[in-house]
């Protein structure tokens, strides 16, 4: 799984990737092609890089300003580098790109040395510069210089003289000019192929340099984001995944713009099944999506939106969110949901190390059978030690599963205090362990607050009383 | 050369042909040959045509321009590869045109190149600034008056217009057509406050009320519905048109009862695709046209021969135009 494939699945992940301040297109490509890491060691290496940047971000801010200016000049010259490897002769434009690139690499190489801050080791491209900058000007411009070939220099001189006398003997001169140009062209091709042969020795180094600069761009961007969004460095856990004060950065930002606060939550996930119940509007779905986000962030080597995060590695994340539509396939919402759940269950039965997140399982069918399905699926996950989180409105759930509940509305506060604009302020989003698993009956309460037609509410109340 | 001295007073210049084969390339080549021995640093580019394809360049003849040692030029990759001179690559643009990325280069020897360039007015403006950063004193743009290009040559400070026998085979007709474009180029600019407000708007029809507020009339193109007619004058009689104006648009406005006080503002004169008859009759009825962007026409170059074989008398043509337009007129082949 590559990052670009995960992007579309979790909107907040996309939000965070778009928010990253990447300076180069190679950085962007590197990031999108970044694989989902599967070992604690690989993740740790990436996170340590981010940490290294974070530690020096303030202290060596000039270094980062200079570094990012250089990175923004980077062009994606992957094609030109590949052409060198393939024994092709590059044209002037490609040679210019290589030279321009080598100078940037050398500048960053020196910058890391000067500030004694080596983020990722870069190969020296001094040799490349020497080949393409014979006058040692260190200016990133290029053409087939006269010094490359005496013969070429001689022909060029002849062309110049010929041009200057053009007006006296036009016809003859034009003919000669044409032939001189042709000769010069042949010589230039010779020079180019010689240059490319020399450059071929540095082919690997060019490749490594491009890759490593892209990586540096990504790591610096990750660190800047971690600082801006107040993210934490996660640690590896070989048993439970645990988040203290986990938040959703996208919703947090939206709320911040409305001058509201996001209430972080604590949650622990064992290698077993876990239910979340809670009233409508209590943020169950947000918890689910944020857990999916954090798992991806960890395994793509990002910091985590939480105060403390201990995370177990999974091979695969599978989820089913309420807002997923499959009308295109011509299936009812129940049918398409069950087919997706089936895939998850089969993975669980195989014993794959997955993280399964299901939002309101079997909500679109009758409550009696729905509850039975929820219990059945939960039991399978329980028996197979499948790390899973299921939100539901059903009461009377399988007794041996862990049950969590979002606290929800403070019942003691009088109804007049709310309206549908400030209701969020009165919901307690914290997650508590809930032994009984009896879902709170707050639906009508919330309807009242939302100002739903009183007739619906009173009639519903009558039904309940009967 | 008198008009070459004049050119040196400006930082940017466009050379624009009234039609194809009016001798624009000869004019440009002449100007460059005169500037080559001067002290000014020259940069050169052209306006790219939107959707210009490889075919159009390779199968149709696109003229080569003679560039001299030390001059800067900008042209896309594909054309750069066809250059017949030694040039040093200075920069490659990040944006891509249909003919590849734009290459900025410095000529190390004189020789010929085919030019194309940015396609939008905005990127043309940016390019002129960039050329100045590279030390260019004068940036020359090989311009075009074409519906096919959204880039307008009016971004430059000065302009040379080329006209000739291709436009018309008889001198009075040729003078009439040239005078029309001359009049369009000289359309007055609106007040600066309004320029800032309207510059970013590139489409639609907008009303400007007496308080200078800009209101979107939500009209996309032709005025066909009765409803639009009713609401058109709700905010006064000043209009800004983001795109091009055509005969049918003027016709419509002209026929309104308030026709006498109407003012139409367009981005620049290249957005006016109105026949001279329609344009003049609109003005006669009290209508007014103004622009956001204006350039100064400093000279006219003529080509008295046309590819169809018309051959006008160069001196007669020159005299007739000078008399009418009160501007220096040159036949570059006779200079």
Boltz contact constraints between the chains, C-beta under 6 A:
constraints:
  - contact:
      token1: [A, 92]
      token2: [B, 89]
      max_distance: 6.0
  - contact:
      token1: [A, 96]
      token2: [B, 89]
      max_distance: 6.0
  - contact:
      token1: [A, 141]
      token2: [B, 88]
      max_distance: 6.0
  - contact:
      token1: [A, 141]
      token2: [B, 90]
      max_distance: 6.0
  - contact:
      token1: [A, 142]
      token2: [B, 89]
      max_distance: 6.0
  - contact:
      token1: [A, 143]
      token2: [B, 88]
      max_distance: 6.0
  - contact:
      token1: [A, 163]
      token2: [B, 110]
      max_distance: 6.0
